[in-house]
Amino acid sequence: MFINSKNLSKIIGLILLFFPLVMTSQYYNEKVEGKLKIENNDDFLTVTGVASNKLPVNKSLRYELSVIKSSGGNNSKNSQSGRFTLEPNAIKELSTTSINLDTDSKVIILLLIYDLKDNLLGKDRYVINGDKEEKQEEQDIKTYNEEVKKKDRPDGIVLRGIVTEDTKTKAGNDFFNYFYSNYRNAKINSEKIIVIEEQFNMGRSTKILIKIDNKLVFQFFAQPKEDYLQSMADISLRRVSRYLQQLKRDEESIKRY
């Protein structure tokens, strides 16, 4: 697909602006890491997108590997994308592309990894024939991100609002999406990790379990009906909220005595 230079410059500008803005609210590559593996083969580069799961649960994800070229007023963007699943602590090669180095073109290679709700989890970026100002900007972004991390986490890493997924069917994944959307909207933001787990039961049925600190908070049999899953997501959130509130009351009681 060809695009004019004006539109391409807007795309590149949005990319450069987007990265520093989101760094203040989320640290990428913590749960799922995106990495570009670069191999120099004389006249061309072989670029492979790689994903690493840093969580002890399965993750359903999708990726976009894009190559954006700009040369002599002719501009183009080529993208590869797909959905994939990462097992706990697994590393997977996603897609490979080759780039000719016998050119003066400016080339931006961009790997983005999303969850199925389009939340950006992992990313990596590589520039060929970029100018000094852009390279310095990229380094400044990396430095800023490290400074924010040190400022916000002086005594160790404390992650909040984490809900992990270990589902096996579409119904299980749909429930996870409903529950996580409700959880974020409720702004509970607990330090406790909430685990959504799906287990096969007798026959074709499956059971959804909601756990906190490996303790079962709520469970039910899954059904593919949308209204049923949304109802179960509402009930599950109330049970989780009640359990977290009880934990907080118990901690405050222990501190007083």
C-alpha positions as CSV (number, residue, x, y, z in Angstrom):
1,M,0.0,0.0,0.0
2,F,1.4,3.4,-1.0
3,I,0.8,6.6,0.9
4,N,1.9,10.1,0.3
5,S,4.8,11.7,2.2
6,K,2.6,14.1,4.1
7,N,0.5,11.2,5.5
8,L,3.6,9.2,6.3
9,S,5.2,12.0,8.2
10,K,2.0,12.2,10.3
11,I,2.1,8.5,11.0
12,I,5.7,8.7,12.1
13,G,5.0,11.8,14.2
14,L,2.1,10.0,15.9
15,I,4.3,7.0,16.7
16,L,7.1,9.2,18.2
17,L,4.5,11.2,20.2
18,F,2.6,8.2,21.3
19,F,5.5,6.4,23.0
20,P,6.6,9.0,25.5
21,L,3.0,9.8,26.5
22,V,2.1,6.3,27.4
23,M,5.3,5.7,29.3
24,T,4.0,7.8,32.2
25,S,1.1,5.5,32.7
26,Q,2.3,2.0,31.7
27,Y,5.6,0.1,31.5
28,Y,5.7,-2.0,28.4
29,N,7.5,-5.4,28.0
30,E,6.8,-6.3,31.6
31,K,4.2,-8.9,31.2
32,V,4.8,-9.7,27.5
33,E,8.0,-8.5,25.8
34,G,8.3,-7.7,22.2
35,K,11.8,-7.9,20.6
36,L,13.2,-7.5,17.1
37,K,15.9,-10.0,16.3
38,I,18.1,-8.3,13.7
39,E,20.6,-10.4,11.5
40,N,22.9,-8.6,9.0
41,N,23.4,-10.7,5.9
42,D,25.7,-8.4,3.8
43,D,23.2,-6.6,1.5
44,F,20.1,-7.1,3.5
45,L,18.7,-7.4,7.0
46,T,16.6,-10.3,8.2
47,V,14.2,-9.1,10.9
48,T,12.3,-11.5,13.1
49,G,9.6,-10.4,15.6
50,V,9.9,-12.3,18.9
51,A,7.4,-12.4,21.8
52,S,8.3,-13.5,25.4
53,N,5.7,-14.3,28.1
54,K,6.9,-13.3,31.5
55,L,3.8,-14.5,33.3
56,P,3.1,-18.0,34.7
57,V,-0.2,-18.3,32.6
58,N,-1.2,-18.6,29.0
59,K,-1.7,-15.4,27.0
60,S,-3.8,-14.9,23.9
61,L,-2.3,-12.2,21.9
62,R,-1.9,-10.6,18.5
63,Y,1.0,-8.8,16.8
64,E,1.8,-6.3,14.1
65,L,5.2,-6.2,12.4
66,S,5.5,-3.1,10.2
67,V,8.1,-1.8,7.8
68,I,7.7,1.9,6.9
69,K,10.0,3.2,4.1
70,S,10.6,6.8,2.9
71,S,12.7,7.6,-0.1
72,G,12.6,10.3,-2.7
73,G,9.0,11.2,-2.2
74,N,7.9,7.5,-2.6
75,N,6.6,6.1,0.7
76,S,5.2,2.8,1.6
77,K,4.2,0.7,4.6
78,N,4.1,-3.0,4.7
79,S,2.7,-4.9,7.7
80,Q,2.4,-8.5,8.8
81,S,0.0,-9.4,11.6
82,G,-1.6,-12.4,13.3
83,R,-3.0,-13.9,16.5
84,F,-1.1,-16.4,18.6
85,T,-0.9,-17.9,22.1
86,L,2.0,-17.9,24.4
87,E,2.4,-20.6,27.1
88,P,3.8,-19.6,30.5
89,N,7.3,-18.2,30.3
90,A,7.5,-19.2,26.6
91,I,9.3,-17.4,23.8
92,K,7.9,-17.5,20.2
93,E,9.1,-16.2,16.9
94,L,6.2,-14.5,15.2
95,S,7.1,-13.4,11.7
96,T,10.2,-12.7,9.6
97,T,10.9,-10.1,6.9
98,S,14.0,-9.1,4.8
99,I,15.1,-5.5,4.1
100,N,17.5,-4.5,1.4
101,L,20.4,-2.4,2.8
102,D,21.5,-1.1,-0.7
103,T,19.3,2.0,-0.4
104,D,19.3,5.5,1.1
105,S,15.7,5.0,2.2
106,K,14.8,5.8,5.8
107,V,13.2,2.6,7.2
108,I,11.4,2.2,10.5
109,I,10.7,-1.4,11.7
110,L,8.1,-1.6,14.4
111,L,6.9,-4.6,16.4
112,L,3.7,-4.2,18.5
113,I,2.1,-6.9,20.6
114,Y,-1.5,-6.5,21.9
115,D,-3.8,-8.5,24.0
116,L,-7.2,-9.4,22.5
117,K,-8.7,-6.1,23.9
118,D,-6.1,-4.1,21.9
119,N,-4.1,-3.1,25.0
120,L,-0.5,-2.7,24.0
121,L,1.7,-5.0,26.1
122,G,5.1,-5.2,24.3
123,K,7.0,-3.3,21.6
124,D,10.3,-2.8,19.9
125,R,11.5,-0.4,17.3
126,Y,14.5,-0.2,14.9
127,V,15.5,2.6,12.5
128,I,17.7,2.4,9.4
129,N,19.2,5.6,8.0
130,G,17.5,7.7,10.6
131,D,18.8,11.2,11.3
132,K,20.8,12.2,14.4
133,E,17.9,14.1,15.9
134,E,15.6,11.2,15.7
135,K,18.2,8.8,17.2
136,Q,18.7,11.3,20.1
137,E,15.0,11.5,20.6
138,E,14.7,7.8,20.8
139,Q,17.5,7.6,23.4
140,D,15.9,10.4,25.4
141,I,12.7,8.4,25.5
142,K,14.5,5.3,26.8
143,T,16.3,7.4,29.4
144,Y,13.1,9.1,30.5
145,N,11.4,5.7,30.9
146,E,14.2,4.5,33.1
147,E,14.1,7.6,35.3
148,V,10.3,7.2,35.7
149,K,10.8,3.6,36.8
150,K,13.4,4.5,39.4
151,K,11.3,7.4,40.7
152,D,8.1,5.4,41.0
153,R,9.7,2.2,42.3
154,P,12.5,3.1,44.6
155,D,12.2,0.1,46.9
156,G,11.1,-2.6,44.5
157,I,8.4,-3.3,42.0
158,V,4.8,-3.1,43.0
159,L,2.3,-4.0,40.3
160,R,-1.4,-3.1,40.6
161,G,-4.5,-4.1,38.8
162,I,-3.2,-7.3,37.3
163,V,-5.7,-9.9,36.1
164,T,-4.2,-13.0,34.5
165,E,-6.0,-15.3,32.0
166,D,-5.8,-19.0,31.6
167,T,-8.8,-19.8,29.5
168,K,-9.3,-22.6,27.0
169,T,-12.5,-21.8,25.1
170,K,-14.1,-18.8,23.4
171,A,-16.7,-18.6,26.2
172,G,-13.9,-18.5,28.8
173,N,-12.1,-15.8,26.9
174,D,-15.3,-13.8,26.5
175,F,-15.9,-14.0,30.2
176,F,-12.4,-12.8,30.9
177,N,-12.9,-9.8,28.6
178,Y,-16.2,-8.9,30.3
179,F,-14.7,-9.3,33.8
180,Y,-11.5,-7.3,33.1
181,S,-13.5,-4.5,31.5
182,N,-15.7,-4.3,34.7
183,Y,-12.6,-4.5,36.9
184,R,-10.9,-1.6,35.2
185,N,-14.1,0.5,35.1
186,A,-14.5,-0.1,38.9
187,K,-10.9,1.2,39.4
188,I,-10.2,-1.4,42.1
189,N,-6.5,-1.4,41.3
190,S,-5.5,-3.9,43.9
191,E,-2.0,-5.2,44.5
192,K,-3.4,-8.7,44.6
193,I,-3.2,-10.7,41.3
194,I,-6.5,-12.0,40.2
195,V,-6.4,-15.2,38.2
196,I,-9.2,-16.2,35.8
197,E,-8.8,-20.0,35.2
198,E,-10.8,-22.3,33.0
199,Q,-10.9,-26.1,33.7
200,F,-12.4,-28.9,31.6
201,N,-15.2,-30.7,33.3
202,M,-17.1,-33.8,32.5
203,G,-18.2,-34.0,28.8
204,R,-17.8,-30.8,26.9
205,S,-18.4,-28.4,29.8
206,T,-15.8,-26.2,31.4
207,K,-15.7,-24.4,34.7
208,I,-14.5,-20.9,35.3
209,L,-12.6,-20.3,38.6
210,I,-11.7,-16.8,40.0
211,K,-8.7,-17.0,42.4
212,I,-6.8,-14.5,44.6
213,D,-3.6,-15.7,46.3
214,N,-4.4,-19.2,45.0
215,K,-7.7,-19.0,47.0
216,L,-10.9,-19.7,45.2
217,V,-13.2,-16.7,45.4
218,F,-15.9,-17.8,43.0
219,Q,-16.6,-20.5,40.4
220,F,-19.3,-21.3,37.8
221,F,-20.0,-23.5,34.8
222,A,-19.3,-21.7,31.5
223,Q,-22.0,-21.2,28.8
224,P,-21.6,-19.5,25.5
225,K,-24.5,-17.1,25.9
226,E,-23.4,-13.5,26.1
227,D,-25.9,-12.2,28.6
228,Y,-25.1,-15.2,30.9
229,L,-21.3,-14.4,30.8
230,Q,-21.9,-10.7,31.4
231,S,-24.1,-11.6,34.4
232,M,-21.4,-13.9,35.8
233,A,-18.8,-11.2,35.2
234,D,-20.9,-8.8,37.4
235,I,-21.3,-11.4,40.1
236,S,-17.7,-12.3,40.0
237,L,-16.6,-8.7,40.4
238,R,-18.8,-8.3,43.4
239,R,-17.3,-11.4,45.0
240,V,-13.8,-10.2,44.3
241,S,-14.5,-6.7,45.6
242,R,-16.0,-8.2,48.8
243,Y,-13.0,-10.5,49.3
244,L,-10.5,-7.7,48.8
245,Q,-12.4,-5.5,51.2
246,Q,-12.3,-8.3,53.8
247,L,-8.6,-8.7,53.3
248,K,-8.1,-5.0,53.9
249,R,-10.2,-5.0,57.1
250,D,-8.2,-8.0,58.4
251,E,-4.9,-6.3,57.7
252,E,-6.0,-3.1,59.5
253,S,-7.3,-5.2,62.4
254,I,-3.9,-6.9,62.7
255,K,-2.1,-3.6,62.6
256,R,-4.2,-2.2,65.5
257,Y,-3.5,-5.2,67.7
